[in-house]
């Protein structure tokens, strides 16, 4: 069960602002939802330490909170990114030869599980079943689309850039983006919102 911090010493604006800043950090620099309570605590402690410097003649409490929390957010990000770049985290080259569990020589990178990139990016690969269901769902949604929208979708799925699609179809990027918004709305209405990038 997550610990709830006692924020009674702060007004509602401060409480909401601290929580929103903590949520902004989730998904950045390796921070996850599990870190949220720790982040709130870090913001609270920083604000408590700095509130002795608040001077109501210089500005409002709300402005003070915003500046302190924005600076705290930047500090947390800088520290986390520095930790991620730290040489102590390096295990060596992925091309480094090692012996696998069966005694054969292989490269270190070949021993990593397929989910390893998800730790870095926060995006986890879909299972074969999820991928198959997604392909079927997309095909179902694309089938009733007007020909010009279906054509755009097929070009996107083939890996074409938006700029090249606009050029090939002889339209401005703004016009293409308008059509893409229409496609996105249709996909969202069909329940595929989670799959949109």
Phi, psi and omega in degrees: 000134182288143177282135175259127182278144177277106182255020184299340181285354181246156176283170184299321179301312183297316180299311181297319183294317179299314180297320180292322178294320178297318179294328178298332183278342182296130181091357179248144175052035176079007180277140182238176179304327180295340180273353190303313182295322177295322179294317177302315179299320180296317176297317181299312181298318179297316180294320179296320179293325186267348186294341176295341179271356180290129178235109182299341178285339182268339181172179182278161176300318181301317179296320178298314180300315181300312182296313182297315182291322177297318178294321179296316178302313180298320180295317179299313180298314180300316181295315180297317181293324177294320178297322181291332180271354186302135178300333180296336180280343184285131177259357182113185182287145174291341179274356183298129179287136176220173174261131178279184183298340181261005179088001178276152177276134178210173177271145182306319182298332180286346182267352182283143178290160181298338183278354183306317180300333179297329178296324182279319187261341184082002178249126183257143180293149178279150175289167178299322180293316178298318180297316179298316179296321179297316180300316179295316180297317180296317179299320179296320181287322183288330186305313181277359181295150172301153185307318184292325178287321178298320178299316179298315180300316181296323177293320178296317181293336177279359176093011179288146177282157179297321180296318181290325178296315179300317179298312182298324182270358178066040179229162178287159177297324180299318179295319179297316180298326175297317178292323178295324176298319178298315179298315180301315179299319180296318179294320179296317179297334181272005177085017182257018182306319183297339183266353182283137179269000000 
